[in-house]
Amino acid sequence: GGFFLVNENKAYFHMEKTDGLQTEIYFAEKINGKWQKPVKIPVLSSKYKDDDPYVTPSDDELFFWSDRTANLGGNNIYYSRKINGVWQTPVILPEPINSNANDMQPFVFGDTLYFSSDRDGKPKIYKSILHDNQWSTPEVVISSKNGVGEPTLTADGKFLYFIQLFVSDMVEFNPEIMYVERRK
């Protein structure tokens, strides 16, 4: 899950552990046209759920969410930097990005972090801009009656794709892939 292509030859993703309850972060590379076996990244993987990695196109910054124990409640977004080809110990992003709710599914476009959070009730998509090493107060970008999540932007930033949750008469959540277009 959480599959993210850095380029046509390298992918990051999370995989379930044998118990099926927790996840770890992996990468795989395509060499001579063939995908190699997944490689676990131990420093990014814990005994908790580590999910939905987003890696910058330069392959040197990685964001993911986890249910690791933290001062803030719920799920939180973490960050790691690759230095000399080695991923560093992840750090939790500070408030206002993380809250006492579930803050998850990060996606970065330039200096803007998009993520899902249920801090105001149902899951919504927020954005926060990094300026002078400080994240701005997150603002709602997309909301709905039942919830939205999994924000992903196209390379030109023109389209934002996301999951829209619909609830059936039997109270089953049925996700649909939706998108919005940025108009200037």
Solvent accessible surface area in square Angstrom, and as a share of the most:
residue,aa,sasa,rsa
1,G,64,0.61
2,G,27,0.26
3,F,128,0.53
4,F,41,0.17
5,L,88,0.44
6,V,18,0.10
7,N,80,0.41
8,E,131,0.59
9,N,66,0.34
10,K,29,0.12
11,A,1,0.01
12,Y,1,0.00
13,F,22,0.09
14,H,20,0.09
15,M,76,0.34
16,E,118,0.53
17,K,49,0.21
18,T,154,0.90
19,D,86,0.44
20,G,34,0.33
21,L,125,0.62
22,Q,45,0.20
23,T,7,0.04
24,E,21,0.09
25,I,0,0.00
26,Y,33,0.13
27,F,44,0.18
28,A,8,0.06
29,E,69,0.31
30,K,58,0.24
31,I,93,0.47
32,N,153,0.79
33,G,67,0.64
34,K,144,0.61
35,W,102,0.36
36,Q,75,0.34
37,K,172,0.73
38,P,63,0.40
39,V,75,0.43
40,K,81,0.34
41,I,11,0.06
42,P,98,0.62
43,V,56,0.32
44,L,0,0.00
45,S,16,0.11
46,S,29,0.19
47,K,150,0.64
48,Y,65,0.25
49,K,60,0.25
50,D,0,0.00
51,D,13,0.06
52,D,21,0.11
53,P,5,0.03
54,Y,11,0.04
55,V,0,0.00
56,T,15,0.09
57,P,109,0.68
58,S,80,0.52
59,D,24,0.13
60,D,44,0.23
61,E,45,0.20
62,L,0,0.00
63,F,10,0.04
64,F,0,0.00
65,W,21,0.07
66,S,0,0.00
67,D,53,0.28
68,R,40,0.15
69,T,116,0.67
70,A,36,0.28
71,N,164,0.84
72,L,30,0.15
73,G,31,0.30
74,G,43,0.42
75,N,24,0.12
76,N,0,0.00
77,I,0,0.00
78,Y,15,0.06
79,Y,45,0.17
80,S,2,0.01
81,R,106,0.39
82,K,39,0.16
83,I,87,0.44
84,N,149,0.76
85,G,60,0.58
86,V,92,0.53
87,W,21,0.07
88,Q,66,0.29
89,T,100,0.58
90,P,12,0.07
91,V,87,0.50
92,I,62,0.31
93,L,12,0.06
94,P,78,0.49
95,E,114,0.51
96,P,41,0.26
97,I,0,0.00
98,N,1,0.01
99,S,21,0.14
100,N,117,0.60
101,A,21,0.16
102,N,53,0.27
103,D,0,0.00
104,M,40,0.18
105,Q,27,0.12
106,P,8,0.05
107,F,19,0.08
108,V,15,0.08
109,F,64,0.27
110,G,71,0.68
111,D,79,0.41
112,T,15,0.09
113,L,0,0.00
114,Y,6,0.02
115,F,0,0.00
116,S,4,0.03
117,S,2,0.01
118,D,40,0.21
119,R,62,0.23
120,D,92,0.48
121,G,54,0.52
122,K,104,0.44
123,P,49,0.31
124,K,37,0.16
125,I,0,0.00
126,Y,5,0.02
127,K,51,0.22
128,S,0,0.00
129,I,69,0.35
130,L,64,0.32
131,H,132,0.59
132,D,122,0.63
133,N,139,0.71
134,Q,126,0.56
135,W,28,0.10
136,S,50,0.32
137,T,109,0.63
138,P,17,0.11
139,E,99,0.44
140,V,66,0.38
141,V,57,0.33
142,I,20,0.10
143,S,59,0.38
144,S,36,0.23
145,K,169,0.72
146,N,31,0.16
147,G,0,0.00
148,V,3,0.02
149,G,7,0.07
150,E,77,0.35
151,P,4,0.03
152,T,62,0.36
153,L,12,0.06
154,T,42,0.25
155,A,108,0.84
156,D,103,0.53
157,G,4,0.04
158,K,88,0.37
159,F,56,0.23
160,L,12,0.06
161,Y,84,0.32
162,F,13,0.06
163,I,42,0.21
164,Q,20,0.09
165,L,43,0.21
166,F,88,0.36
167,V,59,0.34
168,S,36,0.23
169,D,151,0.78
170,M,153,0.68
171,V,113,0.65
172,E,92,0.41
173,F,123,0.51
174,N,65,0.33
175,P,82,0.52
176,E,89,0.40
177,I,128,0.65
178,M,77,0.34
179,Y,125,0.48
180,V,64,0.37
181,E,67,0.30
182,R,106,0.39
183,R,197,0.72
184,K,227,0.96
